[in-house]
């Protein structure tokens, strides 16, 4: 079964610098979620829970999922407190119980939470598919957002992992060409 993991797509991400192609990323996440559910797969939304006073503090407006995201009643939501979506969360157990055969990863921020989650999932033995055009970030002081995204897609494609890592764009997944 395919499982789509959507990392930290919360209203607080709108703070600060603009996120690269945010509306396009949300649209692709929605398309992937719909297709995966239709094929019998599941969607898991990761929700960062920041400390008191943080833009992502639990229960605050910044903590809520982006309203543009299409969520289904049987989607999972998993709270996390660090970059790594697996650290001290039930995520691994949920994915194992679902019989996850392939874990697709999308969301924000490419170089922090998405990267930490991709790497941890890979070392845990999941077959990981970072969705090349379904993660976003803002410009960094030393790199444009597009360069950060391109760099991470390239790095992930070269990682050696027990279950394998295959970076694929949304259209390839939606067309079933993988």
TORKOL-4160 file (C-alpha; in steps of 0.2 Angstrom, whole numbers, padded with zeros to 4 digits, m for minus):
178
<pt num="1" X="0000" Y="0000" Z="0000"/>
<pt num="2" X="0006" Y="0018" Z="m0004"/>
<pt num="3" X="0005" Y="0030" Z="0010"/>
<pt num="4" X="0007" Y="0049" Z="0007"/>
<pt num="5" X="0016" Y="0058" Z="0022"/>
<pt num="6" X="0013" Y="0077" Z="0022"/>
<pt num="7" X="0025" Y="0086" Z="0033"/>
<pt num="8" X="0021" Y="0102" Z="0042"/>
<pt num="9" X="0009" Y="0110" Z="0029"/>
<pt num="10" X="0002" Y="0122" Z="0042"/>
<pt num="11" X="m0003" Y="0140" Z="0042"/>
<pt num="12" X="0012" Y="0146" Z="0052"/>
<pt num="13" X="0023" Y="0142" Z="0037"/>
<pt num="14" X="0016" Y="0158" Z="0029"/>
<pt num="15" X="0026" Y="0168" Z="0041"/>
<pt num="16" X="0042" Y="0175" Z="0035"/>
<pt num="17" X="0049" Y="0174" Z="0017"/>
<pt num="18" X="0037" Y="0167" Z="0003"/>
<pt num="19" X="0038" Y="0148" Z="0001"/>
<pt num="20" X="0043" Y="0142" Z="m0017"/>
<pt num="21" X="0028" Y="0138" Z="m0027"/>
<pt num="22" X="0017" Y="0135" Z="m0012"/>
<pt num="23" X="0000" Y="0135" Z="m0021"/>
<pt num="24" X="0007" Y="0123" Z="m0034"/>
<pt num="25" X="0014" Y="0111" Z="m0020"/>
<pt num="26" X="m0003" Y="0111" Z="m0011"/>
<pt num="27" X="m0011" Y="0107" Z="m0027"/>
<pt num="28" X="0000" Y="0093" Z="m0031"/>
<pt num="29" X="m0001" Y="0086" Z="m0013"/>
<pt num="30" X="m0020" Y="0087" Z="m0015"/>
<pt num="31" X="m0019" Y="0077" Z="m0032"/>
<pt num="32" X="m0008" Y="0064" Z="m0024"/>
<pt num="33" X="m0019" Y="0062" Z="m0009"/>
<pt num="34" X="m0034" Y="0060" Z="m0019"/>
<pt num="35" X="m0026" Y="0047" Z="m0031"/>
<pt num="36" X="m0018" Y="0037" Z="m0016"/>
<pt num="37" X="m0034" Y="0036" Z="m0007"/>
<pt num="38" X="m0043" Y="0031" Z="m0023"/>
<pt num="39" X="m0030" Y="0017" Z="m0025"/>
<pt num="40" X="m0033" Y="0011" Z="m0007"/>
<pt num="41" X="m0018" Y="0020" Z="0001"/>
<pt num="42" X="m0018" Y="0031" Z="0015"/>
<pt num="43" X="m0013" Y="0049" Z="0019"/>
<pt num="44" X="m0004" Y="0054" Z="0035"/>
<pt num="45" X="m0002" Y="0073" Z="0040"/>
<pt num="46" X="0012" Y="0078" Z="0051"/>
<pt num="47" X="0009" Y="0093" Z="0062"/>
<pt num="48" X="0023" Y="0102" Z="0071"/>
<pt num="49" X="0019" Y="0106" Z="0089"/>
<pt num="50" X="0030" Y="0121" Z="0094"/>
<pt num="51" X="0034" Y="0127" Z="0111"/>
<pt num="52" X="0024" Y="0140" Z="0120"/>
<pt num="53" X="0025" Y="0156" Z="0110"/>
<pt num="54" X="0031" Y="0148" Z="0094"/>
<pt num="55" X="0021" Y="0151" Z="0078"/>
<pt num="56" X="0017" Y="0132" Z="0078"/>
<pt num="57" X="0012" Y="0132" Z="0096"/>
<pt num="58" X="m0002" Y="0118" Z="0098"/>
<pt num="59" X="m0020" Y="0126" Z="0097"/>
<pt num="60" X="m0014" Y="0142" Z="0089"/>
<pt num="61" X="m0019" Y="0148" Z="0071"/>
<pt num="62" X="m0001" Y="0144" Z="0065"/>
<pt num="63" X="m0002" Y="0126" Z="0071"/>
<pt num="64" X="m0018" Y="0122" Z="0060"/>
<pt num="65" X="m0016" Y="0114" Z="0044"/>
<pt num="66" X="m0017" Y="0125" Z="0028"/>
<pt num="67" X="m0036" Y="0127" Z="0024"/>
<pt num="68" X="m0032" Y="0123" Z="0005"/>
<pt num="69" X="m0027" Y="0105" Z="0010"/>
<pt num="70" X="m0040" Y="0092" Z="0006"/>
<pt num="71" X="m0041" Y="0080" Z="0021"/>
<pt num="72" X="m0052" Y="0065" Z="0022"/>
<pt num="73" X="m0060" Y="0059" Z="0039"/>
<pt num="74" X="m0049" Y="0044" Z="0039"/>
<pt num="75" X="m0033" Y="0052" Z="0036"/>
<pt num="76" X="m0021" Y="0051" Z="0051"/>
<pt num="77" X="m0013" Y="0066" Z="0060"/>
<pt num="78" X="0003" Y="0064" Z="0070"/>
<pt num="79" X="0010" Y="0078" Z="0081"/>
<pt num="80" X="0029" Y="0080" Z="0082"/>
<pt num="81" X="0041" Y="0092" Z="0091"/>
<pt num="82" X="0057" Y="0090" Z="0081"/>
<pt num="83" X="0062" Y="0090" Z="0063"/>
<pt num="84" X="0061" Y="0071" Z="0062"/>
<pt num="85" X="0043" Y="0065" Z="0061"/>
<pt num="86" X="0047" Y="0048" Z="0069"/>
<pt num="87" X="0056" Y="0055" Z="0084"/>
<pt num="88" X="0045" Y="0050" Z="0099"/>
<pt num="89" X="0029" Y="0049" Z="0089"/>
<pt num="90" X="0018" Y="0034" Z="0084"/>
<pt num="91" X="0022" Y="0036" Z="0065"/>
<pt num="92" X="0033" Y="0021" Z="0063"/>
<pt num="93" X="0019" Y="0010" Z="0071"/>
<pt num="94" X="0005" Y="0018" Z="0061"/>
<pt num="95" X="0015" Y="0015" Z="0045"/>
<pt num="96" X="0019" Y="m0003" Z="0050"/>
<pt num="97" X="0001" Y="m0007" Z="0055"/>
<pt num="98" X="m0005" Y="0000" Z="0038"/>
<pt num="99" X="0007" Y="m0012" Z="0029"/>
<pt num="100" X="0016" Y="0002" Z="0020"/>
<pt num="101" X="0024" Y="m0004" Z="0004"/>
<pt num="102" X="0030" Y="0013" Z="m0002"/>
<pt num="103" X="0031" Y="0030" Z="0008"/>
<pt num="104" X="0029" Y="0045" Z="m0002"/>
<pt num="105" X="0035" Y="0061" Z="0007"/>
<pt num="106" X="0029" Y="0079" Z="0003"/>
<pt num="107" X="0028" Y="0095" Z="0013"/>
<pt num="108" X="0038" Y="0109" Z="0021"/>
<pt num="109" X="0053" Y="0113" Z="0024"/>
<pt num="110" X="0063" Y="0104" Z="0012"/>
<pt num="111" X="0080" Y="0106" Z="0021"/>
<pt num="112" X="0074" Y="0103" Z="0038"/>
<pt num="113" X="0058" Y="0093" Z="0042"/>
<pt num="114" X="0056" Y="0085" Z="0025"/>
<pt num="115" X="0074" Y="0080" Z="0024"/>
<pt num="116" X="0075" Y="0073" Z="0042"/>
<pt num="117" X="0059" Y="0063" Z="0039"/>
<pt num="118" X="0065" Y="0056" Z="0022"/>
<pt num="119" X="0082" Y="0051" Z="0030"/>
<pt num="120" X="0074" Y="0043" Z="0045"/>
<pt num="121" X="0061" Y="0033" Z="0035"/>
<pt num="122" X="0075" Y="0027" Z="0024"/>
<pt num="123" X="0086" Y="0021" Z="0038"/>
<pt num="124" X="0070" Y="0012" Z="0046"/>
<pt num="125" X="0069" Y="0002" Z="0030"/>
<pt num="126" X="0054" Y="0010" Z="0021"/>
<pt num="127" X="0054" Y="0011" Z="0002"/>
<pt num="128" X="0054" Y="0030" Z="0001"/>
<pt num="129" X="0048" Y="0041" Z="m0013"/>
<pt num="130" X="0052" Y="0060" Z="m0010"/>
<pt num="131" X="0040" Y="0068" Z="m0022"/>
<pt num="132" X="0052" Y="0080" Z="m0032"/>
<pt num="133" X="0039" Y="0094" Z="m0035"/>
<pt num="134" X="0028" Y="0092" Z="m0019"/>
<pt num="135" X="0040" Y="0100" Z="m0006"/>
<pt num="136" X="0044" Y="0118" Z="m0003"/>
<pt num="137" X="0055" Y="0130" Z="0006"/>
<pt num="138" X="0059" Y="0149" Z="0006"/>
<pt num="139" X="0075" Y="0156" Z="0000"/>
<pt num="140" X="0090" Y="0154" Z="0011"/>
<pt num="141" X="0104" Y="0166" Z="0014"/>
<pt num="142" X="0116" Y="0156" Z="0003"/>
<pt num="143" X="0104" Y="0148" Z="m0009"/>
<pt num="144" X="0088" Y="0151" Z="m0018"/>
<pt num="145" X="0073" Y="0140" Z="m0013"/>
<pt num="146" X="0073" Y="0131" Z="m0030"/>
<pt num="147" X="0092" Y="0127" Z="m0028"/>
<pt num="148" X="0088" Y="0120" Z="m0011"/>
<pt num="149" X="0074" Y="0109" Z="m0018"/>
<pt num="150" X="0085" Y="0104" Z="m0033"/>
<pt num="151" X="0100" Y="0100" Z="m0022"/>
<pt num="152" X="0089" Y="0089" Z="m0010"/>
<pt num="153" X="0081" Y="0080" Z="m0024"/>
<pt num="154" X="0098" Y="0076" Z="m0030"/>
<pt num="155" X="0105" Y="0070" Z="m0013"/>
<pt num="156" X="0090" Y="0059" Z="m0009"/>
<pt num="157" X="0092" Y="0051" Z="m0026"/>
<pt num="158" X="0110" Y="0046" Z="m0021"/>
<pt num="159" X="0107" Y="0039" Z="m0004"/>
<pt num="160" X="0109" Y="0021" Z="0000"/>
<pt num="161" X="0095" Y="0014" Z="0010"/>
<pt num="162" X="0088" Y="m0004" Z="0014"/>
<pt num="163" X="0071" Y="m0001" Z="0007"/>
<pt num="164" X="0078" Y="0011" Z="m0007"/>
<pt num="165" X="0074" Y="0029" Z="m0011"/>
<pt num="166" X="0067" Y="0035" Z="m0028"/>
<pt num="167" X="0064" Y="0053" Z="m0031"/>
<pt num="168" X="0049" Y="0055" Z="m0043"/>
<pt num="169" X="0038" Y="0070" Z="m0049"/>
<pt num="170" X="0020" Y="0070" Z="m0046"/>
<pt num="171" X="0015" Y="0067" Z="m0064"/>
<pt num="172" X="0024" Y="0050" Z="m0064"/>
<pt num="173" X="0016" Y="0045" Z="m0048"/>
<pt num="174" X="m0002" Y="0050" Z="m0054"/>
<pt num="175" X="0001" Y="0042" Z="m0071"/>
<pt num="176" X="0006" Y="0025" Z="m0063"/>
<pt num="177" X="0023" Y="0026" Z="m0072"/>
<pt num="178" X="0032" Y="0020" Z="m0057"/>
